[in-house]
Amino acid sequence: MIGEIISSLGDNPYFGAGFGLFGIGAAAAIARRGLQGAVILLRRHYMITLEVPCRDKSYQWLLNWITVRGARKTQHLSVSTSFEQHDTGHVKTKYDFIPSVGTHFFKYQGTWIKVERTREQSTIDLHMGIPFETVTLTSFGRNKQLYFNILEEARQIALTENEGKTVMYIAMGSEWRPFGHPRKRRPLNSVVLDQGVSERVLADIREFIGNPGWYNERGIPYRRGYLLHGPPGCGKSSFITALAGELEFGICVLNLSERGLSDDRLNHLLSVAPHNTIILLEDIDAAFLSREETKQMSSAYEGLNRVTFSGLLNCLDGVASTEARVVFMTTNYINRLDPALIRPGRVDLKEYIGHCTAHQVEQMFYRFYKTTDTETAARLAAAITAQDKPLSAAQLQGYFMLYKHSSFDEIIKNVPRIWEYC
């Protein structure tokens, strides 16, 4: 009886069609779930993924690396416009093509890599002012060394582009950004200071950089502070630029008078400064008055600067201050600085960069006119010294510029006019 019922249902075309459709749907659903499970299993155990957000320091390195390694093999491109400055000062526009938003494939070290560049239109990176982006790399295997090699190669490419140049950084929001074009490194001997000054600073900073263990063994904070003081135009900033080039360091220029700068942001910027950089605080006397002078200020001037003096002291040498840091401060008026700011631990070495001595006049004469005429150099130094007037390196350089095509006798004859022209 039951067999006859099943047989009759099987012969029913409507039931057969419904059962067939149901079976096909069920089989498709099972196959889809199985495929999804297989993909998940494959991704978890046999694929490795690296996600790099645009806030990460290596993001720009990675985009540049993709441009070099993979952009030539894709037809979906975005343009990245940059400017390259030659030694002559001429700026050339450079166009680089990078993979656009979407999915791309390329091969690296025998492994196929899928690159997904995504952009969140509804999310804006407040620090960069652009939509938030993420680059995701996916490859077969479980070897994380592949991605380490990619990032290290990307870093080396970025370093090669700035090889022989000094990168200047400025504070933008809570991070440091390269400012302008990387500058050709200035030779240290191109800045002529008084005898022994340049050598003392260079020897001290090299000793600091090369001996971090000495500080750790003795429990001394691993940071170093320098103060260059003296009249304007005598070479303080130029020396720091040349010193950074000699050490192959960048320079982080920090303006303490910036209205948007607070104690917390200052501390954060000092803690995230790029590696191998000098933090430069120029004209430190203009940012703060001494505490005695502050007490005499009228309330109308209070609160103009959000960075407090105590906040700066804590950032330089407080509980939360960072280590492995080199700070240079410059001032034209050292007597205006609070003693607490320039005590040992915050300023470890002070050097006076003053008006030109006879030694500096002679050395600048040799360098500017490419000569070894010691007799003329001595005569020029004597003529300038006889005037008994202070002369900055900037004034002397300006004078040499006016007489760059003149005879040596004419240069010495017109020495009294240095202070008229410059």
C-alpha positions as a Python dict, from the first residue, in 0.01 Angstrom:
ca = {
    (1, 'M'): (0, 0, 0),
    (2, 'I'): (275, 244, 100),
    (3, 'G'): (481, 144, -204),
    (4, 'E'): (189, 219, -431),
    (5, 'I'): (151, 567, -273),
    (6, 'I'): (522, 649, -320),
    (7, 'S'): (509, 516, -674),
    (8, 'S'): (207, 731, -753),
    (9, 'L'): (373, 1040, -606),
    (10, 'G'): (681, 972, -810),
    (11, 'D'): (472, 957, -1122),
    (12, 'N'): (309, 1290, -1034),
    (13, 'P'): (477, 1556, -1256),
    (14, 'Y'): (407, 1842, -1012),
    (15, 'F'): (557, 1659, -717),
    (16, 'G'): (853, 1546, -923),
    (17, 'A'): (926, 1896, -1044),
    (18, 'G'): (904, 2041, -691),
    (19, 'F'): (1122, 1769, -543),
    (20, 'G'): (1376, 1819, -817),
    (21, 'L'): (1390, 2194, -765),
    (22, 'F'): (1416, 2144, -392),
    (23, 'G'): (1696, 1898, -436),
    (24, 'I'): (1886, 2127, -670),
    (25, 'G'): (1844, 2421, -431),
    (26, 'A'): (1951, 2215, -133),
    (27, 'A'): (2252, 2080, -319),
    (28, 'A'): (2349, 2432, -431),
    (29, 'A'): (2316, 2565, -75),
    (30, 'I'): (2528, 2282, 62),
    (31, 'A'): (2787, 2335, -208),
    (32, 'R'): (2795, 2709, -141),
    (33, 'R'): (2836, 2656, 233),
    (34, 'G'): (3104, 2400, 168),
    (35, 'L'): (3287, 2637, -66),
    (36, 'Q'): (3265, 2917, 188),
    (37, 'G'): (3398, 2688, 456),
    (38, 'A'): (3679, 2575, 229),
    (39, 'V'): (3771, 2937, 150),
    (40, 'I'): (3768, 3027, 519),
    (41, 'L'): (3980, 2723, 598),
    (42, 'L'): (4217, 2811, 316),
    (43, 'R'): (4252, 3172, 429),
    (44, 'R'): (4306, 3074, 792),
    (45, 'H'): (4565, 2804, 742),
    (46, 'Y'): (4717, 2845, 397),
    (47, 'M'): (4712, 3220, 326),
    (48, 'I'): (4866, 3519, 502),
    (49, 'T'): (4734, 3876, 494),
    (50, 'L'): (4901, 4206, 577),
    (51, 'E'): (4692, 4518, 632),
    (52, 'V'): (4863, 4859, 622),
    (53, 'P'): (4647, 5164, 712),
    (54, 'C'): (4733, 5508, 580),
    (55, 'R'): (4824, 5626, 931),
    (56, 'D'): (5114, 5382, 951),
    (57, 'K'): (5463, 5519, 879),
    (58, 'S'): (5528, 5247, 620),
    (59, 'Y'): (5215, 5329, 415),
    (60, 'Q'): (5386, 5575, 179),
    (61, 'W'): (5686, 5344, 154),
    (62, 'L'): (5458, 5059, 52),
    (63, 'L'): (5275, 5265, -211),
    (64, 'N'): (5609, 5367, -356),
    (65, 'W'): (5723, 5004, -355),
    (66, 'I'): (5405, 4894, -533),
    (67, 'T'): (5469, 5168, -789),
    (68, 'V'): (5815, 5028, -860),
    (69, 'R'): (5724, 4659, -847),
    (70, 'G'): (5365, 4624, -963),
    (71, 'A'): (5219, 4935, -1126),
    (72, 'R'): (5372, 4854, -1464),
    (73, 'K'): (5161, 4541, -1491),
    (74, 'T'): (4821, 4692, -1413),
    (75, 'Q'): (4600, 4912, -1630),
    (76, 'H'): (4405, 5071, -1342),
    (77, 'L'): (4625, 5353, -1218),
    (78, 'S'): (4625, 5662, -1000),
    (79, 'V'): (4872, 5945, -1043),
    (80, 'S'): (5104, 6069, -769),
    (81, 'T'): (5262, 6404, -853),
    (82, 'S'): (5584, 6508, -683),
    (83, 'F'): (5856, 6765, -738),
    (84, 'E'): (6228, 6699, -768),
    (85, 'Q'): (6477, 6976, -704),
    (86, 'H'): (6815, 6966, -879),
    (87, 'D'): (7139, 7110, -746),
    (88, 'T'): (7088, 7416, -964),
    (89, 'G'): (6763, 7492, -779),
    (90, 'H'): (6547, 7402, -1079),
    (91, 'V'): (6236, 7207, -978),
    (92, 'K'): (6115, 6932, -1208),
    (93, 'T'): (5764, 6789, -1194),
    (94, 'K'): (5760, 6411, -1159),
    (95, 'Y'): (5460, 6184, -1223),
    (96, 'D'): (5441, 5838, -1069),
    (97, 'F'): (5165, 5591, -1145),
    (98, 'I'): (5042, 5376, -858),
    (99, 'P'): (4768, 5111, -858),
    (100, 'S'): (4429, 5277, -815),
    (101, 'V'): (4162, 5182, -563),
    (102, 'G'): (4060, 4823, -629),
    (103, 'T'): (4222, 4480, -661),
    (104, 'H'): (4552, 4409, -833),
    (105, 'F'): (4778, 4105, -874),
    (106, 'F'): (5153, 4080, -919),
    (107, 'K'): (5433, 3834, -854),
    (108, 'Y'): (5713, 3881, -600),
    (109, 'Q'): (5989, 3629, -529),
    (110, 'G'): (5792, 3356, -707),
    (111, 'T'): (5472, 3421, -506),
    (112, 'W'): (5153, 3575, -643),
    (113, 'I'): (5027, 3858, -425),
    (114, 'K'): (4682, 4015, -431),
    (115, 'V'): (4679, 4387, -351),
    (116, 'E'): (4354, 4546, -237),
    (117, 'R'): (4353, 4921, -202),
    (118, 'T'): (4034, 5038, -32),
    (119, 'R'): (3911, 5387, 50),
    (120, 'E'): (3649, 5480, 307),
    (121, 'Q'): (3461, 5772, 158),
    (122, 'S'): (3266, 5832, 478),
    (123, 'T'): (3578, 5838, 698),
    (124, 'I'): (3830, 6122, 681),
    (125, 'D'): (4178, 6109, 826),
    (126, 'L'): (4180, 6431, 1026),
    (127, 'H'): (4560, 6449, 1033),
    (128, 'M'): (4609, 6407, 658),
    (129, 'G'): (4280, 6560, 542),
    (130, 'I'): (4209, 6277, 295),
    (131, 'P'): (3973, 5976, 298),
    (132, 'F'): (4100, 5692, 514),
    (133, 'E'): (4277, 5430, 303),
    (134, 'T'): (4404, 5077, 362),
    (135, 'V'): (4628, 4854, 153),
    (136, 'T'): (4587, 4480, 210),
    (137, 'L'): (4835, 4224, 75),
    (138, 'T'): (4729, 3857, 52),
    (139, 'S'): (4948, 3566, -56),
    (140, 'F'): (4959, 3186, -31),
    (141, 'G'): (5171, 3029, 239),
    (142, 'R'): (5246, 3096, 604),
    (143, 'N'): (5583, 3268, 573),
    (144, 'K'): (5566, 3612, 738),
    (145, 'Q'): (5921, 3678, 624),
    (146, 'L'): (5781, 3758, 278),
    (147, 'Y'): (5605, 4069, 408),
    (148, 'F'): (5903, 4165, 620),
    (149, 'N'): (6116, 4154, 304),
    (150, 'I'): (5861, 4369, 119),
    (151, 'L'): (5851, 4635, 392),
    (152, 'E'): (6229, 4636, 431),
    (153, 'E'): (6274, 4669, 55),
    (154, 'A'): (6019, 4952, 51),
    (155, 'R'): (6211, 5128, 329),
    (156, 'Q'): (6539, 5091, 144),
    (157, 'I'): (6387, 5238, -173),
    (158, 'A'): (6263, 5537, 27),
    (159, 'L'): (6606, 5584, 185),
    (160, 'T'): (6775, 5562, -153),
    (161, 'E'): (6559, 5844, -287),
    (162, 'N'): (6680, 6070, -1),
    (163, 'E'): (7039, 5947, -8),
    (164, 'G'): (7282, 6236, 17),
    (165, 'K'): (7005, 6476, 124),
    (166, 'T'): (6876, 6625, 446),
    (167, 'V'): (6502, 6595, 510),
    (168, 'M'): (6331, 6874, 702),
    (169, 'Y'): (6020, 6791, 906),
    (170, 'I'): (5753, 7017, 1053),
    (171, 'A'): (5472, 6934, 1293),
    (172, 'M'): (5131, 6883, 1130),
    (173, 'G'): (4866, 6789, 1380),
    (174, 'S'): (5004, 6511, 1596),
    (175, 'E'): (5266, 6387, 1351),
    (176, 'W'): (5572, 6500, 1158),
    (177, 'R'): (5557, 6568, 785),
    (178, 'P'): (5845, 6626, 541),
    (179, 'F'): (5863, 6995, 454),
    (180, 'G'): (5966, 7111, 110),
    (181, 'H'): (6221, 6928, -100),
    (182, 'P'): (6498, 6721, 61),
    (183, 'R'): (6805, 6939, 65),
    (184, 'K'): (7148, 6843, -58),
    (185, 'R'): (7365, 6778, 244),
    (186, 'R'): (7580, 7072, 336),
    (187, 'P'): (7945, 6989, 412),
    (188, 'L'): (8033, 7053, 774),
    (189, 'N'): (8349, 7241, 680),
    (190, 'S'): (8141, 7487, 477),
    (191, 'V'): (8031, 7648, 805),
    (192, 'V'): (8338, 7819, 951),
    (193, 'L'): (8320, 7861, 1328),
    (194, 'D'): (8587, 7962, 1576),
    (195, 'Q'): (8863, 7713, 1640),
    (196, 'G'): (8750, 7395, 1816),
    (197, 'V'): (8375, 7471, 1834),
    (198, 'S'): (8263, 7247, 1550),
    (199, 'E'): (8499, 6967, 1656),
    (200, 'R'): (8375, 6969, 2017),
    (201, 'V'): (8008, 6947, 1924),
    (202, 'L'): (8065, 6678, 1660),
    (203, 'A'): (8280, 6466, 1893),
    (204, 'D'): (8024, 6495, 2173),
    (205, 'I'): (7724, 6396, 1963),
    (206, 'R'): (7912, 6107, 1799),
    (207, 'E'): (8009, 5978, 2142),
    (208, 'F'): (7645, 6003, 2252),
    (209, 'I'): (7509, 5822, 1946),
    (210, 'G'): (7766, 5546, 1966),
    (211, 'N'): (7733, 5459, 2336),
    (212, 'P'): (7371, 5397, 2438),
    (213, 'G'): (7479, 5107, 2661),
    (214, 'W'): (7694, 5336, 2874),
    (215, 'Y'): (7385, 5539, 2968),
    (216, 'N'): (7170, 5231, 3034),
    (217, 'E'): (7428, 5067, 3260),
    (218, 'R'): (7442, 5377, 3480),
    (219, 'G'): (7071, 5454, 3478),
    (220, 'I'): (7121, 5787, 3301),
    (221, 'P'): (6842, 5897, 3061),
    (222, 'Y'): (6964, 5843, 2706),
    (223, 'R'): (6909, 6190, 2562),
    (224, 'R'): (7129, 6487, 2486),
    (225, 'G'): (7060, 6859, 2476),
    (226, 'Y'): (7266, 7133, 2312),
    (227, 'L'): (7243, 7512, 2325),
    (228, 'L'): (7403, 7736, 2064),
    (229, 'H'): (7397, 8101, 2166),
    (230, 'G'): (7538, 8418, 2020),
    (231, 'P'): (7456, 8719, 1798),
    (232, 'P'): (7235, 8673, 1492),
    (233, 'G'): (7393, 8585, 1160),
    (234, 'C'): (7692, 8403, 1306),
    (235, 'G'): (7607, 8054, 1181),
    (236, 'K'): (7402, 7876, 1449),
    (237, 'S'): (7128, 7743, 1221),
    (238, 'S'): (7370, 7681, 934),
    (239, 'F'): (7593, 7474, 1162),
    (240, 'I'): (7301, 7258, 1276),
    (241, 'T'): (7199, 7197, 914),
    (242, 'A'): (7555, 7098, 823),
    (243, 'L'): (7585, 6883, 1135),
    (244, 'A'): (7268, 6694, 1041),
    (245, 'G'): (7416, 6629, 697),
    (246, 'E'): (7741, 6503, 850),
    (247, 'L'): (7550, 6262, 1077),
    (248, 'E'): (7305, 6169, 798),
    (249, 'F'): (7018, 6288, 1018),
    (250, 'G'): (6699, 6477, 940),
    (251, 'I'): (6586, 6792, 1122),
    (252, 'C'): (6251, 6831, 1302),
    (253, 'V'): (6182, 7205, 1328),
    (254, 'L'): (5947, 7281, 1616),
    (255, 'N'): (5790, 7625, 1661),
    (256, 'L'): (5699, 7666, 2028),
    (257, 'S'): (5510, 7987, 1950),
    (258, 'E'): (5251, 7805, 1739),
    (259, 'R'): (4907, 7890, 1874),
    (260, 'G'): (4772, 7537, 1835),
    (261, 'L'): (5056, 7378, 2033),
    (262, 'S'): (4976, 7247, 2381),
    (263, 'D'): (5180, 7069, 2647),
    (264, 'D'): (5028, 6732, 2560),
    (265, 'R'): (5081, 6775, 2188),
    (266, 'L'): (5439, 6890, 2244),
    (267, 'N'): (5513, 6582, 2453),
    (268, 'H'): (5354, 6361, 2188),
    (269, 'L'): (5554, 6520, 1905),
    (270, 'L'): (5880, 6472, 2091),
    (271, 'S'): (5795, 6108, 2153),
    (272, 'V'): (5708, 6028, 1788),
    (273, 'A'): (5989, 6220, 1619),
    (274, 'P'): (6137, 6022, 1328),
    (275, 'H'): (6445, 5817, 1405),
    (276, 'N'): (6784, 5969, 1328),
    (277, 'T'): (6665, 6327, 1348),
    (278, 'I'): (6766, 6640, 1536),
    (279, 'I'): (6484, 6825, 1712),
    (280, 'L'): (6547, 7196, 1662),
    (281, 'L'): (6398, 7465, 1887),
    (282, 'E'): (6508, 7794, 1732),
    (283, 'D'): (6506, 8127, 1916),
    (284, 'I'): (6401, 7962, 2240),
    (285, 'D'): (6420, 8300, 2417),
    (286, 'A'): (6131, 8431, 2204),
    (287, 'A'): (5898, 8151, 2314),
    (288, 'F'): (5923, 8202, 2690),
    (289, 'L'): (6032, 8465, 2935),
    (290, 'S'): (6209, 8383, 3257),
    (291, 'R'): (5987, 8317, 3556),
    (292, 'E'): (6091, 8647, 3716),
    (293, 'E'): (5984, 8839, 3405),
    (294, 'T'): (5663, 8636, 3378),
    (295, 'K'): (5554, 8756, 3722),
    (296, 'Q'): (5581, 9117, 3602),
    (297, 'M'): (5374, 9061, 3289),
    (298, 'S'): (5026, 9208, 3269),
    (299, 'S'): (4739, 8964, 3252),
    (300, 'A'): (4658, 9088, 2901),
    (301, 'Y'): (4951, 8885, 2763),
    (302, 'E'): (4884, 8569, 2960),
    (303, 'G'): (4744, 8268, 2779),
    (304, 'L'): (4858, 8368, 2432),
    (305, 'N'): (5077, 8061, 2416),
    (306, 'R'): (4918, 7729, 2512),
    (307, 'V'): (5256, 7568, 2580),
    (308, 'T'): (5354, 7642, 2937),
    (309, 'F'): (5710, 7679, 3058),
    (310, 'S'): (5668, 7396, 3307),
    (311, 'G'): (5523, 7182, 3027),
    (312, 'L'): (5836, 7238, 2818),
    (313, 'L'): (6062, 7151, 3111),
    (314, 'N'): (5873, 6827, 3172),
    (315, 'C'): (5892, 6735, 2803),
    (316, 'L'): (6268, 6788, 2800),
    (317, 'D'): (6351, 6617, 3127),
    (318, 'G'): (6042, 6488, 3302),
    (319, 'V'): (5900, 6152, 3404),
    (320, 'A'): (5719, 6109, 3070),
    (321, 'S'): (5997, 6249, 2849),
    (322, 'T'): (6127, 6017, 2580),
    (323, 'E'): (6481, 5889, 2537),
    (324, 'A'): (6715, 5834, 2239),
    (325, 'R'): (6664, 6198, 2147),
    (326, 'V'): (6889, 6485, 2038),
    (327, 'V'): (6761, 6839, 2097),
    (328, 'F'): (6928, 7158, 1975),
    (329, 'M'): (6819, 7498, 2101),
    (330, 'T'): (6937, 7833, 1967),
    (331, 'T'): (6913, 8180, 2115),
    (332, 'N'): (7053, 8526, 2052),
    (333, 'Y'): (7016, 8624, 2418),
    (334, 'I'): (7122, 8356, 2664),
    (335, 'N'): (7073, 8591, 2959),
    (336, 'R'): (6697, 8589, 2889),
    (337, 'L'): (6668, 8214, 2945),
    (338, 'D'): (6549, 8075, 3273),
    (339, 'P'): (6828, 7883, 3454),
    (340, 'A'): (6596, 7584, 3488),
    (341, 'L'): (6577, 7550, 3111),
    (342, 'I'): (6953, 7533, 3053),
    (343, 'R'): (7061, 7331, 3354),
    (344, 'P'): (7252, 7002, 3298),
    (345, 'G'): (7013, 6724, 3197),
    (346, 'R'): (6820, 6960, 2972),
    (347, 'V'): (7118, 7131, 2813),
    (348, 'D'): (7433, 6921, 2837),
    (349, 'L'): (7661, 7130, 2616),
    (350, 'K'): (7661, 7504, 2555),
    (351, 'E'): (7863, 7664, 2278),
    (352, 'Y'): (7904, 8030, 2197),
    (353, 'I'): (7882, 8114, 1825),
    (354, 'G'): (8013, 8468, 1810),
    (355, 'H'): (8137, 8731, 1571),
    (356, 'C'): (8415, 8651, 1329),
    (357, 'T'): (8765, 8606, 1466),
    (358, 'A'): (9081, 8640, 1259),
    (359, 'H'): (9083, 8261, 1216),
    (360, 'Q'): (8730, 8262, 1074),
    (361, 'V'): (8806, 8550, 837),
    (362, 'E'): (9103, 8364, 695),
    (363, 'Q'): (8920, 8032, 659),
    (364, 'M'): (8619, 8195, 491),
    (365, 'F'): (8854, 8377, 254),
    (366, 'Y'): (9018, 8048, 155),
    (367, 'R'): (8686, 7876, 96),
    (368, 'F'): (8517, 8159, -92),
    (369, 'Y'): (8799, 8245, -331),
    (370, 'K'): (8944, 7890, -361),
    (371, 'T'): (9294, 8008, -281),
    (372, 'T'): (9580, 7922, -46),
    (373, 'D'): (9727, 8274, -39),
    (374, 'T'): (9805, 8291, 334),
    (375, 'E'): (9964, 8636, 308),
    (376, 'T'): (9651, 8798, 160),
    (377, 'A'): (9430, 8616, 410),
    (378, 'A'): (9639, 8750, 699),
    (379, 'R'): (9627, 9104, 555),
    (380, 'L'): (9248, 9082, 520),
    (381, 'A'): (9206, 8956, 877),
    (382, 'A'): (9431, 9234, 1009),
    (383, 'A'): (9239, 9499, 813),
    (384, 'I'): (8906, 9380, 952),
    (385, 'T'): (9040, 9350, 1310),
    (386, 'A'): (9178, 9704, 1289),
    (387, 'Q'): (8825, 9839, 1242),
    (388, 'D'): (8741, 9719, 1594),
    (389, 'K'): (8380, 9652, 1496),
    (390, 'P'): (8184, 9328, 1543),
    (391, 'L'): (8142, 9137, 1219),
    (392, 'S'): (7907, 8842, 1169),
    (393, 'A'): (7971, 8557, 928),
    (394, 'A'): (7663, 8664, 731),
    (395, 'Q'): (7805, 9016, 688),
    (396, 'L'): (8143, 8884, 574),
    (397, 'Q'): (7980, 8647, 326),
    (398, 'G'): (7768, 8931, 190),
    (399, 'Y'): (8082, 9140, 144),
    (400, 'F'): (8256, 8859, -42),
    (401, 'M'): (7950, 8826, -266),
    (402, 'L'): (7979, 9195, -361),
    (403, 'Y'): (8346, 9157, -451),
    (404, 'K'): (8349, 8802, -586),
    (405, 'H'): (8512, 8913, -913),
    (406, 'S'): (8745, 9178, -767),
    (407, 'S'): (9117, 9164, -705),
    (408, 'F'): (9248, 9083, -360),
    (409, 'D'): (9392, 9433, -323),
    (410, 'E'): (9051, 9587, -393),
    (411, 'I'): (8887, 9356, -140),
    (412, 'I'): (9128, 9466, 133),
    (413, 'K'): (9104, 9832, 32),
    (414, 'N'): (8724, 9838, 69),
    (415, 'V'): (8711, 9664, 408),
    (416, 'P'): (8570, 9976, 585),
    (417, 'R'): (8263, 9953, 360),
    (418, 'I'): (8163, 9611, 494),
    (419, 'W'): (7939, 9767, 758),
    (420, 'E'): (7788, 10006, 503),
    (421, 'Y'): (7686, 9738, 252),
    (422, 'C'): (7596, 9451, 485),
}
